[in-house]
């Protein structure tokens, strides 16, 4: 019982706390007044309790623009934009949006944009801070202007976007001005600027953020002090720091400005301090954190170094621009799902310019303010971020450190909360449900997946690449279904993925559109890796890396348009294609390295992948200075070469094909070997390249560099080079041809045997001497008998060995992989040695057994579908299957064993298998199976929606046509409505209710019908509870009427009804019989303006008759206005001074002319005889 009592007390206490809480709804976008956001905040500030402000849904997608002064919050409050999606609160690029002084406050589901915080101008510029939000717990005591009060702020931003907000420092320079304030400029004499207004000769200008003025001489401590000849009466001018700039003339002290500029020019002995963020005072001022102060004069003290640097002249320094979106001096700030987009912080100008720090967010720290907290506060603020996104923010002077960069100045604690295995739910670049947000939110080790239906493109419109800085896996829906694409922008870095030193996997995505352009020699971003830049351990599987580009310039060349790797990269089942690494003006130049991949000192493993169509010089497909282990892959049709291997690089190629690659400027369309590394080639096919292998690892004297071994491979059918470098041999294998190279200096090639060298002319005393080598020459080349590069099965294209190829059974089993490049098993026996190259030839053989059967039921309803299936043993897939239904035969090309063949017979049918031909066009044997499919007529379904056992209709179908159908039922239902219809059917008992209950075509039969109108005049049980039974027949003594109805009034029968004065349709309830009575209608066609004339209605044509014929509120519209003139004296002539306009009729006492010169005298008009009477009788002007 005690626990229950305690709970009741707690509930009661909670109710007391909330009793005054009120919800205010914003209904318009006005800056002030009833229904405005400003009025709602003012109401909440003056109301006890934790109030709520919400927004009418009519404000969705609209903007509320705040006109200075900004909005001030001083009490507990929640502002929620949930009811008005995409609502923006804007500063209009002219005003800060919010000033937070006190309270537990939540702002959620809103965009805060275009806020503007400009520091005041003055002797020293004031600080501009917090374009959207300024948080400060210190405030002036409303009862005593000289006291400071401290509030308590707990501000939470939830799902808020802060976009394009600005903080700009004020300008310094006025020699006899007070210091600029946080928002107002310094006044003449010693007036210090305040939060909003400008200073004057008597002190700080603003006492509170609402805008009231300061007291005289000395101002208000928190908003800036100053005075003429001293503050107060002969007192100190301004030695208490505040938000406004201090200042004074001939005063004791020129002035402080804790968050503003320093004091005025003081020729006797005063000086002005620049406060935190404010520029130093002119004349004899100390420098502030925002800008340097003036140099010493008349015994004054020189400026000292702060954020803005040392003083250097008699002109004050510029103010700081801190916190483009938010400036936090005190209190607690929590950011949850917040995006900072395009916010900026810029310092003001002066003898020393102010600094711009914290493009998105500035967090005050007393250590930066001489170990003093902000005025009116007791502690530094705390900021916690959960799911914070920064996009393209800018701080003009940040050193790009962890705590001072384009986004942030200060320390933010990012919450430990993360999401395990988040799911991407939309295609947006950023925000909730986006891939970017999922990466930000994911716990380390998570796997990111995509909700069903997320296909097409994710376009990175923000220009920011996706950063993977934790162990993570991204599983896409398929490279052919979803493309993560960057948006190219000139002279910018628009990469897709950046992978830090973590372990990450990306599967089943297309990564495209990366565009990194250099624009100067130094101080620009890394332009390597337009598609992916990898520093960690990255695995790509089932991906397409396509259409990424690097445009190098000056001294910044760029490497790896598709992928740049300096870590450990594994590539499986991936296609890297059509990436381009160029150098100035889209020209392919030397030093634009690796169009597809640049493996720069990293380790790369490639399996079952394709590299094609990539540009880069050198190394169109791949540029390698690290370790590259490549198996089961194809490099084809790269116009500037497949692979360049330089330095100490290690390259190992197994079961791979290099084909059709070009040679733009460098030799070796297939392979270019340089440096002194290691190259091992085994079971590879290198053919049809413009230069097979070019080995420049030679020296003029001494021993050749590096090692190069090749075995079980085909190096044949390559085209010889025609440039000055190659030609020491022929197109398959060549090296520098300078004749002064001694034989010992020629590049090494160590054949381990079982190779085909199609056309090589060895130099003196240099031979291809591996066991089992087949060596051709210009005089006698070897044709390897290869098919075209084609899809011969597996994940990559290969060159098939044709019948009679010299590579057949010519390899060495001891070193052969178990499978060829396609995955086909090599049958390694003494009698059947491995084939040379990447392709293992398998002699064609057809299917040895094929069985036709039914998969699933063999008895179907007529119109339904059954499935045949062929189980095939042997042969090479895919197959062409031909089967018969006893009358006709059907061919199924591209068939895979065990897949369904749908059939829809209409009668009992027996099927048989005619033939099975495999991919090699070889006919199979052992065809069997004659399955029979039995067909039955579809059953009858009865529609009984109300479930009373009686149906209204029936149909035949194999499956239920829908809700309400059953396989049984009785005929004759006359009302099958699920609502109320179950009581009406042929088995029901007739009751006196005006309904044919038993469906016999009669209503209320058996009951009294006085007027013989077939409607019983029985009564019910007083349904309307008025004490009088209700008569069903509304006219029991008149057999022409028996039912009531509500009708629109249409007296003139023109199809349009009358309305009341408010525009509402007029309906009347009348008693009627078989037909609708004259003057009434069941339908409405809009308001009638004359129900007594059928020619007047909204559908009529307006005629020129002085009547509103079409009921649009206008008379004779569309007809021209004619100008007439009153003829007052009736002489047939009107005066130009008395016009009148009319349509369709001529007003009385008017004429069409205006020739009368005296309309008060009938004897004066044109044509009248001229008399000698001093009048112009004929109006001719004489």
N, C-alpha and C positions, 0 to 999 in steps of 0.2 A: 504493500500500500504506500510505503514511503517513496518508492521509486516512481509510482504513478503520480503522486502529489508533486514531486520535484519536476517531472516532465511537464505537468500542467503549468507550474510557475514559470518554467522556461519559455513555454509557448506564449504565455500571457505577456511576459517581458518582451519577447520578440515582436509581438503584435504592437506593443506600446512604441517600440523603436520605429516601426514602420508606419505608424498611424498617419504621419504627415507626408509620406512619400506620394508623389504625384507623377503621372505620365503626361508630358506635353507633346503634342503632335504638330510638326512643322507642315504647313499646308501650301506654302508658296516659296518662291526663290528671292523674295525681297530682302534687302539688306537690313531693314528694320521694320517695326510695326507689327500689328497683330498677325499671327500665323507665321512670323519669320523665325529663323534660327536664333537670331540675336535676342528676340523677345523671350523665346523659350529658355535660353540660358539665363537671362536676367531674372525670369520668374523662378527658375531652379535655385539660383544663388540666394534668393530672398525667402526660400521655403525650406523648412527643416525636413530632414529625411533624405534618403538616397533616391533622388528623382531619376526619371527616365525620359529621354527625348527620342522620339521616333519620327518617321517621315511618311507622309501620305504616298501611296503607290503612284499617284499622278506625277510624282517628282522623279520617277525612274528615268535614267539616261539624261537627266538635266544637270545644270550647274548653278549653285548658289555662290554668288560673288560677294565677298566681304569688302565693304568700303570702310577705310580707316575711320574710327579706331578698331583695332582687332577685338576678337571675342575673348572675354576674361572669365575664367571659371574659378570659383572660390569655395565650392561645396561638393559633397558627394554626388556623383552624376554618372549616368550611362548614356552615351549618344550612339544610337544604333541605326545604321542605314539598311538593315535587312529588308525592310518593307519597300524600299525604293532602289532596286538594283541599279548599279552603275551610276550612282549619284556622286557628284564631285562638289567638294567645298573648295572654292578658289579664292586666292588673294588678289586675283586680277592683275598680277605683276605690279601691284602698287601697295599692298598691305600684308603684314603678317596675318596669319589666320587665328591662332590661339595663343593666349598667355595663361599659363596654369599657375595659380597661386596656392591652392589648398584643396584637399579633398581626396577621397578614393574615387578614381575616375576611370571609366572604360570608354574608349572610342573604337567602334568596330564597323567593319563592312562599309568603308567609305574610301574615297580617293581625295587626298588633300594635295592640291596642285596650285602652281603659280603663286605661291606665297613669296613675299618680298620684305626683307628686313634690311633697311639701309641705315647705317650709322649717321648721326648728324655731322654736318660740317662745322668747323670752328678753328680756333687757334690750334688745337689738336683735334683730329678727327675722332668721332665717336665710333664705338664698335657696332657693326651690323651682325646680328646673331639670331639664329632660329627663324628661317623664312616661313616655316609652317607652324612650329611650336616652340615657345620659350617657356621653360620650367624654372620657377624660382619660388622658394617657400617664404622668402623675406617679403614683408609688405609694411606699409605705413600704418601706424595706429590711427584709426579714424577719429579718436578722441584727443590725440595729442600729436601735432605735426612733427614733433621732434623725436618721437619714439618709434622704434622698429619692433614689429611683431614677427614671429616665426610661425609659419603654417606647417602643414604636414602633407606631402604629396605622395600618392601611390597611383601612378598613371599606367594604364595597360592599353596598348594598341593591339587589336586583334583583326587580322585580315584587312589591313590598311595598306594602301598604295600611296607613297609620298613621291610626287612627280614634279620635276621642273621647278622646285623651290630654290630661292636664292638668298644668300646673306652677303652683303657688300659693306665694307668699311666706309666711314665718312672721310671726306678730304680735309687735310690740315692746311693751315696757311695764313689765316687772318691774324694780323699782328695784335689787334686790339679787341679781339673777340674772346668770349668765354669758350670753354671747351665744348666740343660737340657731344651730345648725349647719345643714349642708346637709340633714340629715334628722332630727337630734335637737335637743331643746330644751336651753337652758342650765340648768345645775344651780344648787343653792344655793351661796352664796358665790361662788366664782370659776370654777366648772366651766363650761367651754365645750362646747356641743353639738357632736356629730360628724356623721358621715355617716349613721349609723343610730340609735345610741342617744343617750340624754340624758346631760348632764354631771353631775358630782358636785363635791365640794369640792376635788378634787385635780387636775383637769385634763380634757383632752379625753377622750371616752369610747370612741372607736373607733380601732383601729390600722389596720385594713384593711377592705375592703368585705365580708369574710366575717363580721365581727361580733365579733372578739376584743377584749378591753378594753385600755385604755391603761395606760401606766406611771403612777406616782404623781408628784404635784407638778410640774406643768409640761407634762404631756401629751405628745403627739406632734405634731411640727411640721405635718405635712400634714393632720392631722385636728382641729386646734384645741387651744389651750393654755389654761392657767389654773391658779390655785392659791390656797389660803388663806394669807394673809400672805406671798405671793410664791411663784413657781414654784421647784421644787427646794428647796434649803435656803437660805433667805434670798435667793434669786435673783430673776430677773425673772419676773413672772407670765406674760406671754404676748405677747411682742413679735415672734414669728415667725408670719407669716400661714399660714393653713391652711384646710381646708374647713369646719372647725368654728368656731364663734364663740369668741373669746378672752374672758377675764375674770379678775378677781381682786379680793379685798377687802383693803384696807390694803396691797396689794402695791406693788411699785415701779411697775409699769405695769398698767393694768386689762386691756388685751388687744386684740389684733388679731383679725380673722376674715376671711381673704382671700376666702372664699366664704360667710361667715357673719356673724352679728351681732356688735356690739361688746360691751365688757365691762360688768361690774356697776356698781352705784352705789358710788362710792368717796369717802367723806366727807373723806379727808385730801387726797391730791393726785393720785390716779391717774385715769385716764380710759380710755375704751374706744373703739376704732376700729370702725366698720362697714366690712367689706371689700367687695369687688366683689359687688354683689347683696345684701349684708347690711345690715340696718338699723343705724343708729348706736346706741352704748351709752347707757344711761340715766344720769342725773345729769350727769356732765361728759364728754360723749362727742363724738367727731367723727362727722359724718354720713357715711354710706356711699353707695354707688351705689344701693342698694336703698331707703333711706329716711333721713330726716333724723335727726340725733343730738339729744341733749338740749342745753339751753342751759347756758352756763358757770355754775359754782357753786364756792365755796371756791377761787377763783383758777383754776378750770379753764378749758378752752378751748371756746368755742362751736362748734357744728356748722358744717360748710361744705357748699356745694351739690354734690350729685352727681346720680345719676339720680333720687334721691328728693327732692331739694330741701334747703333749709337747715334746720338744727335750730331748734326752736322751744319746747321745754319740757324738763322733767326726765324725760320719758318717751321711751324709745328709739323709733326708727322701724321701720316694717314692712319685711320682706324683699322682695326682688324675686321675681317669677314670670317666668322666662325659658325659652323653648323648650318650648311645650306638648307637642310630640312628641319633639324631639331638641335636646340642648344639646351643642355641640362646643367643648371648650376647646383641643384640640390634635389633631394627627394629620391623616389624609387621609380624607375621606368622599366616596364616589361614589354618586350616586342615579341608578338606571337603571330607568325605568318605574315610578316611585314616586308614589303618591297620598297626599296629606295631606288628611284629611277630618274637619272638625269638631273640630280640636284647639284648646285655649285656653291662654292665659298670663295670670295675674292676680296683682297684687302683694298683699302682706300689709298689715294695718292697723297703725297706730301714730300717734305724734305727727305724723309725715308718712307717708302711705301709700307702700308700695313700688310700683314700676312693673311693669306687665305688658307685656313685649315678646316678639315672635317667636312668634305663636300656633302656628305649625307648627315653626319651626326658628330656633335662636339660634346664631350663629357668633361666638365670642369674638374680641376684637381688643384687643391690649395697649394701643392708643391710648386705649381707654375705661377703662383700669386704671392710669392714671399712667405708661403706657409700660412696665409690668411684665407679663411673660408669666405664665401660670397657674403655681402652685407645682408644682415637679417637672417642668416642661416647658422647652423651649428656644425654640420658635417658635410663631407663630400657626398655626391650622389652615388647611387648604385644602379647599374643597367644590366638587365638580363635579356638575352635574345634566344628565341626558339623559332627556327625556320625563317631566318632573315636572309633576304636576297638583295644583293647590290648590283645595280645595272648602270654602267656609264655615268657614274657620279664623278665630280671633278673638284679638287682643291688646288688653288693656284700655286701654292708654295710648299706642298707637302714633300718630305724626303722619301716617301714611299717605304716607310718602316711599318712594323706590325701595329704600332699604336699611333701612327700619324701618316695617313695615306689618303688617297682620293675619296675613300668612303668614310673613314673614321678617324677622329682624334680622341685619344683616351683609351680606357680599358672597358670592354664589354665582356661579360661572362655569358658564354653560350651554354644554354641549358643542356643537361645530359640526356634529355628526352630524345629518343629517336624511334623510328618505326622499323620493325622487323619485316622484311619482304614487302615493301610498299608496292602498290599497283598504280600504273599510269592510267588515268581515266579520260584524258582529253588530248587534243593535238596542240595545245597552247605552248608558247615558248617558256612561259614562267607562270607562277601562281599555283594555287591548290590543284592537284590532279595532274600537273604537268610532269614531263620527264625531268626537267631541271629541279623541280621541287622534290621529286622522288629521290634524286641523287642527294640533295641536301638533307632530306629527312632520314635516309636509310641508315640503320645501324650498321657498323662494320661487319662484313661477312654476309650481308643480306643479298637476296636475289630480287631484282626489280623485274616485274612482268607487266603485261599490257592487257587491259580489259578487252573483252570481245568487241569488235567493231572499230578499234583504234587502228586505222589504216590510212593510207595516203601519205601525207607529209607532216613532219614537225619542223616548222620553219623558225629558225633562230632570229626573229625579227629584232631582238635587242642588240644584236651584234656581239654578244658575249658568248665565248665558247663554253661548253659543258666541262666542268672540272671534276675529275674523279680523284679524290684525295683520301680515299679509304678503301679497304678491301671490299670488292663489290662485283656482282655479276648482273648484267643486263641481258635478259632473254626477250628478244623481239619476236613479233608474230611471223616474220619471214622477210627476207631481203626484198622480195618482189611485192610485198604488201606495205611496208613502211619505210620511208626515207627520212632520215634526220638531215636537214639541209641548212647550210649557212646562207646568208644573203650578202653577195659581194658588194663592196663599197670601195671606191678609189682611195688609195693611200691609207688603207686601214688593214688591221689584222682581223680577219673574219674566219677563224678556225672553227671546226666542229667539236672535236674532243681534245682535251689536254689531260694526260694521265700522269699523276705524280708518282713518287716512289712507293707504290702500293701494288698489291696483286689484284688484277681486274680481268674480267672476261666480258666480251661483248659478242652476243650471238644474234644471228638472223635479223640484221638491219642493213639498210643501205645508208652509207655515209657519204654525202656529196655536197657540192657547192662551196666548199671551203675556198677562201680567196685571201691570200696574204700578199700585200703589196708594200714593198719598201719605197720610201720617198726621200730619204736623206742618208748620209753616211753613218751618223751616230745618233745616240739617244732615241732609239725607236724600239718597238717591241721585237721579239724574236719572230722572224717570218718563216722559220722552218716548220714543216708539217702542217699543211693547210687542212688536210682531212683529219689526221691524228698526229699528235705530238706525244711520244711515249718515253717516260723516264723510268717506269717501273717494270713490273712483270705483267704483260698484257697478252691475253689470248683472244684472237679473232676467229670466230667459227661461223660458217654459213653466211658470211657478210659479203656485201659489194661495196668496194671503195672506189668511187667514180667521180669524174668531172671536178676534181679539186685542182686549184692552180696557185702557183707562186709566181709573182712578178718581181724579180730582183732588180736592184738598182744600185748604182754607185758602188760602194764597198760592201753592200749587203746583198749577197747573191741568193741565199735561200736554198734549202735542200729538202728533198722528199715531199713533193706536192701531195701525194696520196698519204704516205706514212713516213714520219721521221722517228727513228728508233735509236736511243742511246742506252736502253735498258735491255730487258729480255723479252723478245716478241715471238709469239707462236701464232702461225697463220694456218688455219685448217679450212678446207672446203670453201675457200673465199676467192672472189674474183676482184682483182685490182686492175682497173681499166680506165683509159682515157683521162688520166691525170697529166698535168702539164707544168713543167718547171722551166720558166722562161726568164729572159733578162732584158729589160727595157724595150718598150714598144713592141711587145709580143714577139721579139726575135729570139730564136734559139742561139744562145751564146755559150761559149765556154764558161764553166764555173756555175752553171745553173744545174746543180747535181741531182740526179735521181728523180725522174718524173713519177714513177710508181712508188718506189721505196728508197729511202736513204738510211742504210744501216751504218751509223757513224760510231764505230767502236763498240757497238752493242752486240748482242747475240740474237740470232734469228733462226727459228725453226719453221720451215714451210712444208706443209703436207697437202697433197691433193688439191692444189690451188692453181689459178691461172693469172698471169700477169700479161696484159695485152693493151696495145694502143696508147702507151704512155710516152710522153716527150720529156726529155731532159738531157743536158749535155754537160758532162758525160753521163752515161748510164741511164738510158731512157726507161728501161724496166726496173733496174736496181743498181744502186751505187753502194759498194760494200767496202768498208774499212775495218769491219769487225769480224765476227764469225757467222757464216751463213750455212746452215745445214738444210738442203733442199731435197725432198723426195716426192715422187709421184706428181710432179707439177709441170706446167707448160708455160714457157715464155714465148709469146708469138706476136708478130705484127707490131712491135714497138719500133717506130720509125727511126729512133736515134740509138738503137742498140738494145740488146737484152740485158746484159750484166757487165758492169765494170768492176774489177777487183783490184784494189790498190793497197800500197803500204804493206803492213804485216798481216793483211787480211787472210782469213781462212775461208775457203769455199769448197763445199762438198756437195756434188750433184749425183743423185742416184735415181734411176727409174724416171727420168725426166726428159722432156722434149723442148728443144730450142729451135724455133722455126719461123722463117719469114720476117726476120727482124732487119731493119735498115741500118744505115751507117752514115750518119750526118756529121761530117767533120772529123770523126774519130774512126780509126779502123776497128774491125771486129764487131760486125753486126750481131754475131752470136755471143762471143766472150771477148772482152778486152782485159788482158792480164798485165799488170804492172806491179812494181815494188818487189818485195822479197818474201811474200807470203806463201801459203800452201794451197794448192788446188788439186782436188781428187775428183775424177769423173768415172762413174761405173754404171753400165747398162743405161746409157743415154743415147738419144738420137738428136744430132745437131745437123740440120739440113736446111737448104733453101734460104739461107741468110746472105746478106751482102757482106761477105767475109765471115767465115766460120769462126775461127779463133785467131785473134791477133795477140802475139806474145812479144811485148817490147822489153821483157826483163832480160836484156842483154847488155853487155859492156864492150867497150872498144878494146879493152885488154883484160886479161884475167878470166875469172870463173863466172859463168852466168849466175843470176840471182834467183832465189826462190826455188821451190820444187813444184813440178807439175806432172801428175801421173794420170793415165787414162787406160781403161780396160773395158772389154765387152761392150764397146760403144760403136756407133756409126757416126763418122765425121765425113760426110760426103754430100755432093750436090749443092754446095755453096757457091756463090758467085764471086769471082775474083774482084779485088778492088781496082779502082782506076786512079788513085791519087798518088802523091809522091811518097807516102810513107811506106805502105805495104808493098809486097812483091818479092821478098826474099824467097818465098815459095809461091804457092798458088792460093786460090780462094778458100780452100778448106782450112789450111793452117799456114800462117805467114808471120813475118817478123821484119824488123828493120833491114833494109836491103843494101845499106851502104857497103860498097865493095871493100872498104878498108877494115871492116870487122874481120878479125881472124876467126877461123872455125871454132876455136875454143871459146870465143866470146858470144857465139850464137845462143839464143835463148834455149833453155832446156825443155825437152819433151821426153818423158820417160814412159814408154809404152810397156805396160805389164801384160800385153798380149790380148788376142781375140778382138781386135778392132778392125773396122773397115776405114781406111784412109782413101777416099775416092780419087783425089787428084792432088798429089803433093810431089814437088820436085826438091829432093833433099840437097843441101849444099855439099860441098866436098867433105869427105870422111864423116858424114852424118847420116845415119840410117835409122829407119823404123825397124827395130829388130826384136819386138816382142813376139813370143810364141803365138802362132795362129793368126798373126796380123795379115790382112789383105791390103796391099798398098798399090794404088793406081797412080798414074802420072799423066802429064799432058798428052803424051803420046798414046797412053793406054789407060784411060780413066775407068773406074769401076762404077757401074750403075747399081745402087743398092736396092732397086726395085721396090720403091715405097709408094703407097697410095697417098692421096692428098690428105692434108691435115683435116681431120673429121672427127665427129662423135662416134667412136667405135666402142662405146660403153665406158662405164666409170664416170668420174667427176670431171675429167679434163679431156681435151682433144689430143689425138695421137696420129701418127703415121702408121698405117697398117703395113705389115710385110706382105708383099704379093707373092703368089706362087712362083717359085724359081728364084727368090731373092737369095743372094750370097750370104745374107745374115742368118738364114735358117740353120738351126742346130750347130752354129759355129761359135757359141759362147763357152764359158768355163763354168761348169756346174758348181765348183767349189766356192765361188764368190757370188753366186746368183741369189737375189732375194726370192723368197717363196712365191711372190706374186709379181706380175708386171705392173706397169703404171696404171692400168685400168682396174687392177685387182684380180685379173685372171690368173689362176694357179699355173705355175710353171711345172710341167711334168718332167722332173729332172731324173733321167736314167742314163745309163751308159749308152743305150741305144738311141736315146732321145735327148741330146744335150740342149742346154738353153739356147735361145736365139739371142743374137747380138741386139743391142739397143733397148728401148723402153717398151717395145711391143712384143709379146710372145704369141707367135702364130699358132692357131688351133685349126686343124683341118676341118672343113665343114662336114657336119654329120646331122642328118635329120632326126626328128623325134622318133624314139623307139617304141613308145606306147602312149596313146591318147584315149582317154575315156570320157564319153559324154554322159552327164547325169543331171538330175534336178537338184538344185541347192534349195532346200526348204520344202514347203508343201507341194505335192503333185496334184492336188485337187483345188481348183480355184472357181470363183464365181465369174460368170461371163462379164467381161469388161475389166477384170482385175489382171494383175501381172504376176507371172511366175518367173523364176530364174533358172536358166540352164548354166552349166559350168563344165569346162573341159579341163581335166587334169592331165598335164603333158609331162612326159619324161623324156629327157634328151633334147638334142637340138639347141639352137641359139635363139633366145628371145630377142625381139618380139616375134610372134607368129601370125600367120594368116589362117584363120579357121573358116572352113566352109561346112555348113550343116543344112539339113533338109527337113521340111515338115510333111513330107510325103507328096506334096504338090509342087512347091517352089523351093529353090535353094538360096541360102543367104551367106554372104561373105563378111567376116569380121576381121579387118586388118589391125595390126598393132596389138594383137591380143597377148595378154600375160596369163600364164597358167594359173587356174584357180579363181579368176575374176568372173563376175556374173555377166550373163548374156540375157537381158530381159526379153520375154516373149509374152504376147497376149492373145492366145488362141480363142476362137469363139465356139469351137466344137472340140470334142475329144480328139487329141492329136498325139501321134507317135513321131518322135524326132530321131534322126540318125546322123552320124558324123561322116561327111564325105571325104574331107582331106584336111591335113595340117601341114603347112609349109613354114619353115623357120626363116630367120633373118638372112640366112645365106642362100635363100631360095631353094633349099633342099626339102624335098617331100618326105614326110614322116611315114612310118609304118606302124602297124599294130593298132589301127583305129577301131574302137568298139563302143558299145553303149547305144541302146534304143529306148530311152525313157518315154513314158506316156504321161500326158497331162490331161486330167479329167476336168470337164467344164460343166458347171451346173448353172441353172437359171437363177437370177437374183430373187430374193424373197420380197414379199410385199410388206411395206412399212406403213403404219397407220399414225396419222397425226392426232394426238390426244394431249394438247398442251395443258389442259386443266386437270388431267389425270382422273377424270370421272368414269373411265372405261368406255366412253363413246368417242368416235372420231369424226372429223369433218372432211378429211381427204386421205388419199393413200397414194403411194408411189412404189415402184420397184427399184431397188438399189442393192449393191453388194454389201455396203455398210450403212449404218444409220445416217440418214440425211441431215440430222441435227437434233437439237434439244426438243423433247416432246414426242418423238417418234418411238413406237413400240411395234413388236411383231404380232400383237393381238389387239382386238378392239371390236366394238359394236357400232353399227352405222347410225346416222340420224342426228348427230349433235348439231344444235343450232347456235350454240355459244361456247367457243372453245377458249375463251380468254382465261389465262391463268389466274387473273384476279376476279373472283366472283363467278366464273363460268362453271365451276364444278357442280353448282346447285341447279344448273339448267341443262337438262338432257331428257331424252324420251322416257326415262324411268322416273323422273321427278313428279311430284304432286303439284297440280296447279294451285296457286294461291292468288289472292286478289291484291296484285301489286303493279298492274299495268305491264307485266312481262309475260311472254309465252314460256312458262316454266317447263312444260312437258314437250315442247318442240313439235306441236301438232298443227301449227299454223294459226292457232287462235289464242287470243289474250283474255285471261280472266273468265274463260267460259264457265258457265254454271253459277255465275254471280249476277245480281240484279243490275239491269241496264235500263233505267227509266226512259231515257230519250232514244233508245235503240240505235246508238251510234257505234256499237261494238266495243265501247269502253265502259266497263262496269263502274257504277257509282258507289262502290263500296268504300269503306273508310279504313284507315290504318290505325295505329296505336299512338297517335299524336306525336309524330317524329320531331316536330319543332318545339314540343313542350310548351305550347301556348294555352293549354287547357282545353283546346277544341280539336276533335279528330280532323285529320287532313283528308279532304275529298280528292280522290284521284282524278275524276272527271271534272274539269273546271267549269263545264256548262252542262250539268246533268239534264236540263230541260231543252237543250238546243243540240239536235243531232248533227249540226254542221261544225260544231266545235267540241273538242274534248281534251285538248292538251295545252299546256303553257309553254311559252318559249320567249327567250330574250332576243330581240332583233334591233339592228341599227335602223334609225329613222331615215327614210329616203322618200320624202313626200312627193318630189317631182319625178321620181323614177329614173334619174340619170345615172344611177350606180354609185353616187357619192353621198355620204351620210353627214348629218349635222354633228357639230361639236359644241361643247359649252365654251364659256368665255376664256377658259384656261387651255383650250385646245384638246380636251378629252372627248373621246367618242361618246355620243348619247345613245344609250340602249334602253328599250322599254320592254317590260314583260307583259305579254298579251295572251289571251286564250284564243286558240285557232284550231283549225281542223286539218283537212287534207293538203291545203296549199298555203303558202306564205301570203299573208294579207297584203293588199295593195298599200304602198307607201312604206314598206319595211323591207329589210334585206338581211341575209345571213352573213354577208361579207362587208368589209370596210375597205374603201379605196382612198381614204384621206379626208381631210376636212372640207366641208361644203360651206360656201359663203352665202348662198341663196338657195334654199331648199324648196322654193316656190317656182323656180324657173329652170327647166331642164337644160336650157342652153347655157346656163352659168354654172361652171364647176371647174375643178383643177385641170381637167382634160380638154377644156374648150379652147378655141383659138381667140385671142384678143382681137376685137374689132374696134373701129374708131367710132364709138358711140357714147363716150362719157361714162362707161360702166366698167367695173373690174370683172371682165368676162371669165378670166382663168384663175380667179381667187388667189392671186399672188400678192395682194395688198397694193397693187399699182393700177392706175387707170390709164388706158390707152397707151401703155408703154410700147415703144417700138415705132410709134408714129412721130413725125417731126413736129417740133414746136414752131408755131408761126407767130411772128410779132405783129401786133395790131397797135393802133394809136387812138386814144380817146378824141372824139369830136364834140367838144363841150358846147360850141355855139351852133352845132347842127348845120354847118355850111358844106359838109361833105369832105372836109379836109381836116386831118388830125395834126396834133403838135408832136414834134420830136421829144418834147419834155414829158410826155405822158404815155410811155409805151406799156404794153401788157402782152404776155405770151400765153398762148393756149393751143391745145391740140383738138382737132376734130370739130370744133365749133368756134364761131366768132362771137366774142362778148358783145353785149348790147352797147350802143352808143360809141362803137369803134369803127374805124376805117383802116384800110390797108396802107394808106399813104401818110407821110408826116411832113407835108408841104406847107401847112398853115403857119403864118408868122405871127398871128394874133388869134388864139382860139377862144377869146372872150368877145369877139366882134364878128358877127356873121357877114358883115359887109367887107371884111378883109380876108382875102384868100386868093390863091392864084386864079387868074382869069377875071377877077373883078375889075370894073372900070376904075381907072385912076381918077381921083377927085382932088380938087384944090382945097384940101382940108388938113394939111400937115401930116397925113398918114400915108404909109406905104400900102395902098389899098390892094394892089395886085401881087404883093410879096415878091417883087423882083429886085428888092434891095435899093430902089430909088424913090 
